[in-house]
């Protein structure tokens, strides 16, 4: 299932204008290729990534763009960073 080209362009435009973007990753069923794609995208765009509660397997927590896990165990700095984000790209889950 291919994403809509117009929606991808809209996402790219929003991220290009963002000053404090975040990527929020979650859900289950991530393939190695899917994880690698998100990791490469985050690195290329210099965007920090946090994962949903109990979804540490959705993103390599040793990756330089890894910002932490949201939910009850979230660090106060991560919660603050998420609240201050001007664009949040949510992948594989919902807020």
C-alpha positions in Angstrom: 0.0 0.0 0.0 1.7 3.2 -1.2 1.1 6.5 0.6 -0.7 9.2 -1.3 1.9 11.5 -3.1 0.0 14.6 -2.1 0.0 13.7 1.6 3.7 12.9 1.4 4.4 16.3 -0.1 2.3 18.0 2.6 4.2 16.1 5.3 7.6 17.1 3.7 6.4 20.8 3.6 5.4 20.7 7.3 8.7 19.1 8.4 10.7 21.6 6.3 9.1 24.5 8.0 9.2 23.0 11.5 11.6 24.4 14.1 11.1 21.7 16.7 9.8 18.5 15.0 9.5 15.1 16.6 8.7 11.7 15.3 6.5 9.5 17.5 6.7 5.8 16.6 4.6 3.0 18.0 2.4 0.1 17.2 3.4 -3.5 16.5 4.5 -5.6 13.6 7.5 -3.5 12.6 9.7 -5.2 10.0 13.4 -4.8 9.9 13.0 -2.8 6.7 10.4 -0.5 8.2 12.5 0.2 11.3 15.5 0.8 9.1 13.5 3.2 7.0 12.3 5.3 10.0 15.9 5.3 11.4 17.3 6.5 8.1 14.6 9.1 7.6 15.1 10.5 11.2 18.9 10.7 10.7 18.7 12.3 7.3 16.2 14.9 8.6 17.8 15.4 12.0 14.6 14.7 13.8 14.4 13.2 17.3 12.3 10.1 17.7 10.4 8.8 20.7 8.5 5.6 21.0 5.1 4.8 22.5 4.8 3.1 25.9 6.2 -0.4 25.8 7.2 0.0 22.1 11.0 0.1 22.5 11.3 -2.4 19.8 9.8 0.1 17.2 13.1 2.1 17.1 16.7 1.3 18.0 17.2 2.9 21.4 21.0 3.1 20.6 20.3 5.3 17.6 21.6 8.9 17.9 18.1 10.3 17.2 16.4 8.2 19.9 14.8 10.6 22.4 13.1 8.1 24.7 9.9 6.3 25.6 6.6 8.2 26.1 4.0 7.1 28.7 4.2 6.8 32.5 8.0 6.2 32.5 8.7 9.2 30.3 11.5 11.5 31.4 10.3 15.0 32.2 12.7 16.4 29.5 11.0 14.2 26.9 7.5 15.3 27.9 8.6 18.9 27.7 10.2 18.4 24.3 7.1 16.7 23.0 4.9 19.6 24.3 7.1 22.1 22.7 7.3 20.3 19.3 5.7 22.4 16.5 5.2 19.3 14.3 4.8 15.7 15.4 4.9 13.0 12.8 3.1 10.0 14.2 3.9 6.6 12.6 2.3 3.3 13.3 0.2 4.5 16.3 -2.0 7.3 17.4 -1.7 10.0 20.0 
